[in-house]
Amino acid sequence: MMRARLWSRTLWRVNAIVVLVAGLLVSAAAVAVIVAVLRETSRDPTARESVRREPEVAKGDVFELGAMTRLRGTPLLLIELTSRQRYSSGSYTGEPASVRNLLFYDSETGKSSWLFAQYGLLTGVRPLAERGDDKARIRWIMLESIAQDTNRDGRLTAGDAHALGVVDADGQNYKDLLENVERILGVEFLSDSVVDVAFTAVDADYIAEIDLARREVRKRTLLRYHQPH
């Protein structure tokens, strides 16, 4: 009789321990779920949206290497990566190919590198030599690029705001210098490596003085229109 009671008490204690452990495990799982949910909801909505708007390969995009250009005075070749939209019939659209990236190839070393780690959209590529000399060695490339779907139409197009950036002729040290650019009106050299860039922005028109070598905007001047009396 005593043995039966001891066995009953032991069994009850074991069951209690099992129930307690199970309860702790369930509680831990619930806490983990709650923490994960809180982390997700506490993230900046704008950050999540910007991640969603990162340039992605659209369904039906066909990528191919496009035009190749030698950068004057250097062993470097600049090769475009382009994309086209394919119809369901399998034929291409009649629209020109969109430039999505640039490949820099050194013909002396055989090394190559891409400008961007992700696909974007390039709307302007302007090789520049010191003082804008059309016979001197190319030192920099001024680029107009689109990296985000600013008008939120679900795709990257020329209708989205541009960024103006500068990169060395070998594809290194890229930096965006101007944002929300709608159109470049002109580029004029002030010295060996300093230019004035006239541009139309989303809010107004400006002239920016840019040091290409230092990758910095020295000043930005608002262009005011003449008001007739």
N, C-alpha and C positions, 0 to 999 in steps of 0.2 A: 504493500500500500504506500509506504514511504517512497519507494523507488518510483512508483507511478506519479506521485505528486512532484518529486524532483524533476522527472522527465517532462511533466506538463509545464512546470515553471521554466525549465531550460528552453523548451520549444517556444513558449510565449516570449521569452527574452530575445530569442533569435528572430522571431517574426517581427518583434518591435524594432530590432536593429535594421532588418531588411526594409521595413516600411520607412524608417527614418532616412536611410541611405537613398532610397528611391525618391523620397520627398525632396532631399537635398539636391539630387540630380535634376529633378524637374524644375526646382527653383533656379538652379544655376543656368539651365537652358533658357528659362523664361527671362532671366536677367540679361543673358547674351543677346536674345532677340530684341529686348527693349533697348539695349545699348546700340545695337546696329541700326534700329529704326531712328533713334535719336540722332545718331551721327548723320544719317542720310537726310533727315529733315532739317538739321542744323546747318547743312552746307549752304553756301551762297547760291540762290537760284540763278543768279546771273552767271556764276562760274559753271554751273551744270549746263546752262543753255549755250555758253560759249564752247564748251566741249562738244556739245551736240552739233554746233555749227562749224566745227573744224572741217576743212576741205576734205571731202571724201570722194572716192571714185563713184561717179553716178552710174546707175544701172544702164548698161548698153554702151558705156564709154570704151572706145578702142584706142589704145595707146601705141605710139610709134615714134621713132626718131625722125626729126624733121631737118630743117636747114642747118648747114654747118658753115661757120665763119671763122677765118683766122683773125686773131687780134693783132693788129699791125705792130710790127717790131718785136713780137714775142713768139715763142714756140707753141703758144696756146691756141687750141681750137675750141670754139664755142658751139655746142650742138643742142638744138632744141628738142625737148620732149613734148610732143603734142598729143591732143586727144580729139577724137571725133565721135559724134553720136551716130549709132547704127540703127537704121530703121528695122522694123520687124521682118521686112523682106530680105534684109541682109545687105542692102546698098547703103552707101554713105549719104549724109546730108550734103546739100550744095553749099553750106556755110563753110568758111575757111576754118582750118584747124585752130584750136585754142592752145596756146603755149602754156604748159603746166609746170615746167621745171627746166633748168639749164644744166648741161653736163660740161664741165671744164676738163679738157684732155690736153696733157702736156706731151707733145710729139717727140720730145727729146728723152724723157724718162719713161713714157708709157703709163704714167699715173693719171688717174682721173678722179673727180669728185663731183657730187651733186651740190647745187646751190642750196636747195631746201630739203629738209628731212621728210616733209610731207608734201602732197600735191597742193599747189595753189593755182593762181591764174596770173600770168604776166601780160600786161597790156602795153608795155613800153620797155625797150632795151636800148640804151644809148651809151656806146663806148666813148670814153673821153681820154684825151691826152693832155699834158700840161699846156695851159693857155689856150686849149681848144685847137692846137696845131693839127691840121689834117694830114701832116706827114710825120709827126713824132710818134714815139712808142705809146701804145695805149697803157694808161696807168690805172684807170678806174672804169667801172660800168655803173651808170645811173639806171635804176630800175623802177618801173611803176608796177606794183603788184596788188593783187586782191587776195586776202587770206580769209575773209569772213563774209558771210551772206548778210550784209548790213540792211538791205531792203526786205529781207526775210521772204523771198519768193521761192526758197527751197533750192537755189542753185547759185553758183558763182558766175556773174556776168559783168560786162563793162558798166552796167548800171549801178553796181555796188561802189562804195567809196574806195579810193585807191590809197596806197601808202607809197611814199617816195623814199627809196633807200639807195645806198651806195655800197659797192663791194669792190675789192681789189681785182685786178685783171686775172688773177689766178683762182678766183672764186672764194677767197678767204676774207674774213673780217667784215661780213655783211652786217649792216645796221640800218634800221628804219629811221628816217630823219623827219619826215612830215607825214601826218595822217589826215584822213578825211579830205583828200584831194580829189577834185572832180576832173580837172584838166590842166595840163602843163601848157603855159602860154609861150614860154621861151626860156633858154638857158644862155647866159653870157658870162665869160670869164672876166674877173677883175684882176687876177694875178695868176701865178703859176698853178695854184691849187684851190683858189677861192672863186666861187661863181655866185651870180645872182640868178635865182629861179623865180620867174613870175608864174603864179598859178591861181586857179579858181578853186576855192575850198567850198565846203558845204555851207558855210555861213557868210563868206565874203571873198574878196580878191586880195592877194598879198604878193609882196616880193620878199623872198627869204635869202639872206646871205649865208652861204654854206661853205664851210671849210671841208673839202673832200678828204684831205689827208688825215685830219683830226676827227672826222665824222661828227661834226657839230654844227648846229645852226647858230650863227653869231647873232643875228637879229632878224626880226620879222616885221615888215612894215605894211600897214593896212593901206590899200589903194582907195582913195576917195574920188568919186566921180565929180566932174565939173557940173555945177548946177546953173543953167542959164537963167538970167534975170527976166 
